[in-house]
Amino acid sequence: MLAETLASFLPVSVGLAHEKMNLALILVLPDDVPADPLRSSIDVASLAPDSEITIYLWTEPPRLKARTIDRARSFIHAHSDAQ
């Protein structure tokens, strides 16, 4: 589905295979505030092919917030170019 969606927006001169290689990895930390509704976070995570999503409500309790921050650090480290 994502490939079909991308194909409909890509210029003819850019191949879909090239675009697939350049998709960003995403770690989604869901929230549910007016500027960032929970449904949007779920949609983003489901549309991005290699995304990861944390649990909702990741900010409470403090122990869970610390685990989520550690996960974000691990995600960045795992996907950085300096491996």
NORPE-V261375 format. One record per backbone hydrogen bond with DSSP energy under -0.5 kcal/mol. NH is the residue of the N-H (numbers start at 1). CO is the residue of the C=O. If there is no record, write none. Layout:
BEGIN
NH&CO, NH&CO
END
This chain:
BEGIN
5&1, 6&2, 7&3, 8&4, 9&5, 9&6, 10&6, 14&11, 15&13, 19&15, 20&16, 21&17, 22&18, 22&19, 23&20, 28&26, 28&52, 29&27, 30&28, 33&36, 36&33, 40&37, 41&37, 42&38, 43&39, 44&40, 45&41, 46&42, 47&43, 48&44, 49&47, 51&48, 52&26, 54&28, 57&55, 60&57, 64&61, 65&61, 66&62, 67&63, 68&64, 69&65, 70&66, 71&67, 72&68, 73&69, 74&70, 75&71, 76&72, 77&73, 78&74, 79&75, 80&77, 83&80
END
